[in-house]
Amino acid sequence: MLNLLLAPLTAPLDGIVWIAQQIQERAEAELDNAENLHKRLLALQLAVDMGEISEEEFEAQEEMLLLAIQELEEQQRQAAENDDGQY
């Protein structure tokens, strides 16, 4: 009953908390994606250094990973620009 009476006062705060949680989850997911791509690139470098894969295979996979990193950074830049433009 008390929650119902206080809802007009607490609802805006609850909404702000929810939005902050969504932003944090999105940022963590994007960071995880970038971190995972960099880890895969490092693992790929180690594999070629240890002779587990050929130089040609390394170059092909490296290019794919670098493009994925570049695309992710571009998406993050565009999202930041969109967020700046909303104010």
C-alpha positions in Angstrom: 0.0 0.0 0.0 2.8 2.4 0.9 4.5 1.7 -2.5 1.3 2.6 -4.3 1.1 5.9 -2.4 4.7 6.7 -3.0 4.7 5.7 -6.6 4.2 9.3 -8.0 7.4 10.3 -6.1 9.5 7.2 -6.7 8.6 6.3 -10.3 10.8 8.9 -11.9 13.7 7.8 -9.8 13.0 4.2 -10.6 13.0 5.1 -14.3 16.3 6.9 -14.1 17.9 3.9 -12.3 16.5 1.5 -14.9 17.9 3.7 -17.7 21.3 3.8 -16.0 21.3 0.0 -15.7 20.5 -0.3 -19.4 23.3 2.0 -20.4 25.8 0.2 -18.1 24.8 -3.2 -19.6 25.2 -1.9 -23.1 28.6 -0.4 -22.4 29.8 -3.6 -20.7 28.6 -5.7 -23.7 30.4 -3.4 -26.1 33.6 -3.5 -24.0 33.4 -7.3 -23.8 33.0 -7.5 -27.6 36.1 -5.3 -28.1 38.0 -7.1 -25.5 37.2 -10.5 -27.0 38.2 -9.4 -30.5 41.6 -8.1 -29.1 42.1 -11.4 -27.3 41.3 -13.4 -30.4 43.8 -11.2 -32.3 46.5 -11.9 -29.7 45.7 -15.7 -29.7 46.0 -15.6 -33.5 49.4 -13.9 -33.3 50.6 -16.5 -30.8 49.4 -19.3 -33.1 51.4 -18.0 -36.0 54.4 -17.4 -33.8 54.3 -21.0 -32.6 53.8 -22.3 -36.1 50.3 -23.7 -35.5 48.9 -21.8 -38.5 50.4 -20.6 -41.7 51.3 -17.0 -42.5 48.5 -16.9 -45.1 45.9 -18.2 -42.7 47.1 -15.7 -40.1 46.8 -12.8 -42.6 43.3 -13.8 -43.6 42.0 -14.2 -40.1 43.8 -11.0 -38.9 42.2 -9.0 -41.6 38.7 -10.3 -40.5 39.4 -9.4 -36.9 40.8 -6.0 -37.7 37.7 -5.2 -39.8 35.5 -6.4 -37.0 37.4 -4.2 -34.5 37.2 -1.2 -36.9 33.4 -1.8 -37.4 32.8 -2.0 -33.6 34.8 1.2 -33.0 32.8 2.9 -35.8 29.5 1.8 -34.2 30.7 3.1 -30.8 31.6 6.4 -32.4 28.3 6.7 -34.1 26.4 5.8 -30.9 28.4 8.5 -29.0 27.6 11.1 -31.7 23.9 10.1 -31.5 23.9 10.4 -27.7 25.5 13.8 -27.9 23.0 15.0 -30.5 20.0 14.1 -28.3 20.6 16.8 -25.7 
